[in-house]
Amino acid sequence: MSSDVIEAHVSRLPPLAEDDWTPRAVDRTALERALLAGGVAGTATHPIDNVRGNIQKLLDHDPDKEFGLTGLQEGMTLDRVLGLVERAAGSPIDRDARFGPVEIRARPIVDESVAAGQRLARACATGETIVLATGHPTGLAYLYHELASELARRGATILILGRGLRWRDPGLDHDWFIDHLDGVAMLSDGRAPRHTHKPDAMERMLAEGRPDLVFADHGFAGAAIEADVETISIADVNDTALLVAKEQGRTEHVLVFDDHVDPNAYWPVFVALTA
C-alpha cells in the first residue's frame, strides 16, 4: 500500500484503545454489555424499510446485494429471508412493519464469535493459510488488523494475495487497486480504501492462490464462498446474501452485527473470537 493511501486510511481512524484489544478469557456478561454500549448490538443503524428493500433487491438479482454469489434466489421469499435475519439477530421482526427499528441482541454475537473462534483456533494449531479482507476499511479496521496479528502470532499463515493488482471498470475515471495493511486486504481507488460490496477483488486474489480459510465481509466473503473456499464472514442485518448462503449450506459461520460503528467498539468480538 502506498504511503499516501496508508496516511489517508490511518487518518480516518480514532486512536486504538490498546487495553481493550487484549485476548483474554470470555466474561459473557461483560462482553454483551460492551456490545450494547458500543452499538454493535442494540438498535441497528439500518431500519426495517432498508432491510426489506435490500432483501427485495437481492431477490431481484441486484449484483450489489448478491456479493458475487449465484443462486441465492432459489426457494427464497422476502418473508423467509426476514426469518433468517430474525434468527441471526436473535430478535423478532414484525412482518407488517414498514418503518421502525431492527434490534440485534448481544448473545448471538458472542455465541457465533466463540464458535467461529474455535475454527480459527484449529487453523492456528495446524498452521493453515488464512486471507483476511474487508469492504469496511474504516468501521471494522481494528477488528481485522488485530485479528490478523493474533492469528499470525498463534501459528496461522496470513496470505497476502493480489498485491499490486489494478484494473479499471468501464465508465470510471480511476483504477481499482488491491491494497494491504497489517495483513488485511482492501479495495482502494489509489487515494484511500473504499467501502465496497464488489466481489472483483477477491475473485482476482483467488486466481493467484487458494487459502485454507477466509475471514471477510461483503463481496470479499461472497466471492470466497462462491469459489468453495471455507469462509467466516461478517454481515449486517441489511446485507443478507451471506445469511442466505448459510441457509443453503454453503458456509457455516456468519457473524451478524452492526458493521459501521466506532472501530474500537468491536473489541468484544475480537475477545470472543480469540478466547
Secondary structure, 3 states (H helix, E strand, C coil): CCHHHHHHHHHCCCCCCCCCCCCCCCCHHHHHHHHHHHCCCEECCCCHHHHHHHHHHHHCCCHHHHCCCCCCCCCCCHHHHHHHHHHHHCCCCCCCCCCCCCEECHHHHHHHHHHHHHHHHHHHHCCCEEEEECCCCCCCHHHHHHHHHHHHHCCCEECCCCCCCEECCCCCCCCEEEEEECCEEEEECCCCECCCCCCHHHHHHHHHCCCCEEEEEHHHHHHHHHCCCCEEEEECCCCCHHHHHHHCCCCCEEEECCCCCCHHHHHHHHHHHHC
